[in-house]
């Protein structure tokens, strides 16, 4: 079964991406984590995401497209990236999620959700 791991970071954690002093450790932890999943053969795909201020939200109300710059919710954590993995069980997926740098930091979280298989045609 495939599971999506969604990595939630605080703004302070995400800010390490561009901090000359913190960036090497930040990126090193993510590269080691993603590399471990790839090395174990569970990685399907995954990407980091640009920071929330780069997002655009689209809704359609009454047939009209409404566009809003930025994220919809004002939260303490934001989606920083994702990975889709193959795991034998939810417990196996949770074990990988617990190893993510954002979960291990004590400030962020990793959400695990089964990927919805397309219905047969």
N, C-alpha and C positions, 0 to 999 in steps of 0.2 A: 504494500500500500504506500501511496505517496502522502507526505505531510509537508505543509508549508510552515516554516519557522519564521516568525515575524519578529524582528529585533527592535525593541523600543529603547531609546536612549533619552537621557535628560539633555537639555541644552548645554550644560557644562560638559557632559561626556562628548557630545557631538563637536563642541568647540575645540576639543583636542586634535581634531583632524588637521587644523591649520595652525596650531600652536607649535612653533619650531622646537620647543623643549619637550612637549608631550607627544607630538605626532609619531615619532619613531616607535614608541611603546604602544600607542594606540593601534597603528597600522600593523605592527608586528604581531599583536595579540589576535587581530582579525585574520591575518594571513595564516597564522599557525592553526587557528580554529577551522577555517575553511579548508586548509590543506589537510587537516586531520580527517575531515569528512570525505574529501576527495580521495585520500589515501585508503580509507576504509571502504571505498566503493559505494557509499550511500548518496553522494551528491548527484542531483539531477541538474540543477542550475541555481543561480542566485546572483544578486547584485546589491550593492549599496545604493542608497538614494541620495539625491541632492537634498540640502537642508529645506525645511518646511517653507521658508519665505519664497522659494522658487516655484511653489505649487500653484495651481489654478483649480478651482472647484467649479463644476458645471452642474446646474439643475435645470429641469424644464418644468415650468409652472404655467398652466393655462395655455400650453402650446408655445410659450416663449422661452427662449434659452436665456438663462441668467448665469453670468460669469462673475466669479468672485476671486480676486487675487488672494493667494495664501491659503492656508488650511482652514477647514471649517471650524474645528474645535480648538479652543485655547486650553491646552493640557500641559501637564508637567513633564510628560514624555511624548516623544514623537517617533513615528516609524522611520527608522534609519536604514533599513535594508531587509532583505529576505533571502531565504534559501529554500529550495524544494528538495526533499530527500526521499529516498526509498527506505522504509523501515519495516521490519517484520511485525512490529506491534507498536501501540501507542507508548508503552513503557520504553521501548528502544528509542522512539522519537523524543520522548521526554528526557532521556539520558543525554542525548545530543544537545537538546535545548539548554539543559543545565550547565553545559560546558561553554556556552556562548560568553564572550567578554562582557556583554551588557548584563546578563544574568549574574555572572560572577562578581561584577563590580559592587553589587549591593544597592545600586541606584536605579538600574534599568530592569527590563523584563524581556522574556522571550515567550511569545504566544505560539502555541502549536495547534494547527488545525488540519484535519484531513482534507486532502484535495478531492473535490467532487468530480467523479468520473463522468464523462459525457455519456448520455443515454444512447443505447444502440440505435442505429438507423434502420 
